[in-house]
Amino acid sequence: MHTANVPLILMIVAFMIIMACSGNKSASRLEFERVRVSKNVRMCNDKNSPECHVSIDILCSKGKDSVSRHINDAIAEMLFGTKVNNSSMTHIVDSAACCYTKSYINELSKMYREDAYYSTRRSWYEYRYNVSSRIEKGRNGIIVYITTLNYYEGGSNSIVQRLVLNIDPKTGRSVQLADMLVKGYEKSLKEKLLNALMSKTGLNNTDDLHVEGYLYAMGMFVANNYIIGENGITFIYNVFELAPYDKGTIELTLKYTELKDILIK
């Protein structure tokens, strides 16, 4: 396994975040660095046995202050279901990679031994789990942290998912829709998203959407993944959330002019 912390110079990493301090404006720099872990394990000692490949390459806040701690806690919780606490992001990422490969062997080795004589089934056990992240500038200086998960865990297809955090650079905490939209926004927002979906697909009503496979198991809902961009909010629906696998990831963008009736002034 290879693990490394590599300082990253990016526009978003080096940009100066202007904050009010005691009535005066002062510049405070939030720096990010990459944490990389790569790990490969075989299912068993047989050199021809299938392998599990794990690659995690994510950004984390480099500082030691409370803002950086909040940012890294949010990242660790979103991706690995834990908080950093007194540990480090390097340790968290390394532990996550080790846990994944350990589970791979513990949970699948018995099944593989039973299937080992069927050469066509070997590919079922060639697992891959890749995680990468990037940063964009959002509305009013919000840091948009976007993670892409690309993994294969058997079956006929790999899965690609995107997970998003919108971070307030002054506090390091996540910005929620409730921080931007008026109370009771949900009904109106779902209607706007449904209209955006129909516009994107060129379909005229929910019956037509159902025929094409959209909303086949649920009504329209507000995605938990959204980018609070400079010109609007982009809601990201990962595969299977709104439609079958072949429809892929679906992005619906609502401009702030379209949200003006529910946007906090």
FIVOLO-613314 format. One record per residue (C-alpha): z, x, y negated. Coordinates in steps of 0.05 Angstrom, whole numbers. Each point is the difference from the previous one (the first is absolute). Layout:
<atoms>
(atom (Z; X; Y))
...
</atoms>
This chain:
<atoms>
(atom (0; 0; 0))
(atom (-16; 23; -70))
(atom (42; -22; -59))
(atom (-11; 20; -72))
(atom (20; -19; -70))
(atom (-58; 15; -47))
(atom (6; -11; -75))
(atom (-57; -46; -21))
(atom (-33; 3; -68))
(atom (-31; -67; -14))
(atom (-13; -37; -64))
(atom (53; -51; 18))
(atom (48; 54; 22))
(atom (-5; 40; -63))
(atom (-6; -57; -50))
(atom (55; -7; -50))
(atom (38; -64; 4))
(atom (24; -20; -69))
(atom (69; -33; 0))
(atom (46; -22; -56))
(atom (64; 41; -5))
(atom (52; -16; -53))
(atom (-54; -30; -44))
(atom (-45; 61; 5))
(atom (-59; 10; 46))
(atom (6; 59; 47))
(atom (-44; 22; 57))
(atom (26; 2; 71))
(atom (-43; 26; 55))
(atom (0; -31; 69))
(atom (-28; 50; 50))
(atom (-23; -16; 70))
(atom (-10; 46; 59))
(atom (-33; -10; 67))
(atom (39; -1; 65))
(atom (-45; 13; 60))
(atom (16; -5; 74))
(atom (-49; 7; 58))
(atom (20; -9; 72))
(atom (-39; -5; 66))
(atom (31; -15; 68))
(atom (-29; -12; 69))
(atom (19; -59; 42))
(atom (20; 47; 57))
(atom (-8; 72; 22))
(atom (-70; -11; 27))
(atom (-48; 35; -48))
(atom (-48; -58; 6))
(atom (51; -53; -18))
(atom (-9; -41; -63))
(atom (33; 21; -65))
(atom (35; -29; -59))
(atom (-20; 28; -68))
(atom (45; -13; -60))
(atom (-18; 22; -71))
(atom (43; -19; -59))
(atom (-21; 25; -69))
(atom (38; -36; -56))
(atom (22; 10; -71))
(atom (73; -2; -19))
(atom (38; 11; -65))
(atom (20; 73; -10))
(atom (60; -11; -45))
(atom (74; -6; 17))
(atom (19; -53; -51))
(atom (14; -73; 13))
(atom (-71; -21; -18))
(atom (-29; 47; 53))
(atom (51; -24; 51))
(atom (-19; -72; -12))
(atom (-73; 16; 8))
(atom (9; 39; 65))
(atom (47; -53; 28))
(atom (-53; -53; -13))
(atom (-55; 42; 33))
(atom (43; 17; 61))
(atom (21; -73; 9))
(atom (-71; -26; -6))
(atom (-30; 50; 49))
(atom (57; 18; 47))
(atom (52; -55; -7))
(atom (54; 46; -25))
(atom (28; 30; -64))
(atom (4; 73; -17))
(atom (75; 0; -16))
(atom (25; 72; 7))
(atom (-60; 23; 38))
(atom (-68; 24; -26))
(atom (-69; -31; 4))
(atom (-22; 58; 43))
(atom (53; -17; 51))
(atom (-16; -75; -4))
(atom (-74; 12; 12))
(atom (12; 51; 56))
(atom (48; -48; 34))
(atom (-49; -57; -5))
(atom (-55; 42; 33))
(atom (47; 21; 56))
(atom (24; -71; 13))
(atom (-71; -25; 4))
(atom (-22; 52; 51))
(atom (64; -8; 40))
(atom (-10; -75; 4))
(atom (-73; 12; 21))
(atom (22; 39; 61))
(atom (61; -42; 18))
(atom (-36; -67; -6))
(atom (-68; 17; 29))
(atom (8; 55; 51))
(atom (16; -47; 57))
(atom (-60; -45; -15))
(atom (-45; 60; -6))
(atom (21; 26; 69))
(atom (-21; -67; 29))
(atom (-67; 2; -38))
(atom (-14; 74; 8))
(atom (-50; -11; 57))
(atom (-43; -44; -45))
(atom (-39; 48; -44))
(atom (-24; -57; -45))
(atom (72; -15; -20))
(atom (17; 69; -25))
(atom (-23; -16; -70))
(atom (51; -55; -4))
(atom (54; 53; -4))
(atom (-32; 45; -52))
(atom (46; -20; -57))
(atom (-11; 19; -72))
(atom (46; -13; -60))
(atom (-22; 25; -69))
(atom (37; -13; -65))
(atom (-23; 23; -69))
(atom (17; -19; -71))
(atom (-28; 4; -70))
(atom (22; -20; -70))
(atom (-35; -40; -55))
(atom (20; -18; -70))
(atom (17; -74; -8))
(atom (17; -47; -57))
(atom (46; 26; -54))
(atom (9; 67; 35))
(atom (19; -30; 68))
(atom (-9; 50; 57))
(atom (-42; -33; 54))
(atom (16; 34; 67))
(atom (-52; -17; 53))
(atom (9; 18; 73))
(atom (-55; -5; 53))
(atom (19; -7; 73))
(atom (-55; 13; 50))
(atom (21; -6; 72))
(atom (-24; -14; 71))
(atom (49; -25; 52))
(atom (-44; -24; 56))
(atom (-46; -60; -1))
(atom (-71; -3; -25))
(atom (10; 20; -73))
(atom (39; 44; -46))
(atom (40; -32; -56))
(atom (-2; 19; -74))
(atom (54; -27; -46))
(atom (18; 13; -72))
(atom (71; -5; -27))
(atom (16; 1; -74))
(atom (59; 15; -44))
(atom (-1; -12; -75))
(atom (52; 46; -31))
(atom (33; -4; -68))
(atom (0; 73; -24))
(atom (61; -12; -43))
(atom (44; -23; 58))
(atom (-36; 20; 64))
(atom (8; -72; 25))
(atom (-56; -45; 26))
(atom (-31; -49; -47))
(atom (-4; -70; 30))
(atom (-44; -60; -17))
(atom (63; -36; -23))
(atom (7; 54; -54))
(atom (-67; -18; -29))
(atom (-12; -74; 15))
(atom (38; -61; -23))
(atom (49; -36; 46))
(atom (-35; -46; 48))
(atom (-66; 38; -3))
(atom (-12; -4; 75))
(atom (-39; -65; 3))
(atom (-47; 17; -56))
(atom (-10; 70; 25))
(atom (-20; -24; 70))
(atom (-51; -47; -31))
(atom (-29; 57; -41))
(atom (-4; 44; 62))
(atom (-33; -55; 41))
(atom (-53; -7; -55))
(atom (-9; 75; -1))
(atom (-10; 1; 75))
(atom (-52; -55; -4))
(atom (-35; 36; -56))
(atom (0; 66; 39))
(atom (-28; -32; 63))
(atom (-47; -48; -34))
(atom (32; -59; 36))
(atom (16; -66; -34))
(atom (62; -28; 34))
(atom (54; 13; 52))
(atom (-41; -34; 55))
(atom (-56; 50; -11))
(atom (50; 57; -1))
(atom (28; -24; 68))
(atom (-70; -2; 30))
(atom (-10; 73; -20))
(atom (67; 20; 28))
(atom (41; 5; -64))
(atom (70; -31; -3))
(atom (-10; -19; 73))
(atom (74; 3; 17))
(atom (34; -11; -68))
(atom (-8; -25; -70))
(atom (-12; 44; -60))
(atom (60; 45; -16))
(atom (17; 54; -50))
(atom (-8; 69; 31))
(atom (60; 47; -1))
(atom (-48; 57; -15))
(atom (-27; -1; -71))
(atom (-23; 50; -51))
(atom (25; -13; -71))
(atom (-61; 31; -32))
(atom (-18; 11; -73))
(atom (-46; -60; -3))
(atom (27; -47; 53))
(atom (39; -7; 66))
(atom (-37; 15; 65))
(atom (29; -34; 61))
(atom (-14; 37; 65))
(atom (-4; -39; 66))
(atom (-2; 46; 60))
(atom (-39; -16; 63))
(atom (21; -64; 35))
(atom (40; -25; -60))
(atom (-54; -46; -27))
(atom (-55; 6; 51))
(atom (-22; 32; 66))
(atom (-7; 75; 9))
(atom (-74; 1; -17))
(atom (13; -23; -71))
(atom (39; 63; -13))
(atom (48; 10; -59))
(atom (-8; -53; -53))
(atom (15; 15; -73))
(atom (7; -56; -52))
(atom (6; 21; -73))
(atom (27; -46; -53))
(atom (-10; 24; -71))
(atom (58; -8; -49))
(atom (-43; -49; -39))
(atom (-1; -43; 63))
(atom (76; 6; 6))
(atom (17; -15; -72))
(atom (30; -68; 15))
(atom (52; 30; 47))
(atom (6; 70; -30))
(atom (65; 15; -36))
(atom (-18; 11; -72))
</atoms>
